[in-house]
Amino acid sequence: MKKTRMKLATALALIGVSVVAAAEERIVEVWNCKAEDGKTIEDIHKANGKWVKYMNAHVDGGDIVSYVLQPIVGKSSTFMYADSFPSMASWGAAKAHESEELTAIEEELNSVAVCSENTLHNSKAS
């Protein structure tokens, strides 16, 4: 009987955590970009991957995720970055962070793409 109660309690706790996690709000920054001449989407992913890895190692709490969005239909010469942060504090910490290593990563990002505009969004899973 104790094992059954323990399994039930564990299952209910996991369901509760899943519901809370699904309802979490996140901050999403979206950048509209175009690849620099001669650069490939693989170059963009490589540079962006370095940025994500660095941010997760240097922003308290990490949990930063970045996507490269490529059009299936439409302007195939464009793409978007969608950077997802767990909170405004995390986004702010990422924006405020400075280091020589980060400067080098940002220079690499700028060498593979030019981004013309960005927007910041509050998001919540439905």
Summary of the structure (lengths in Angstrom):
residues: 126
radius of gyration: 18.8
end to end distance: 36.9
largest distance: 67.3
contacts: 312
relative contact order: 0.24
helix: 49%
strand: 29%
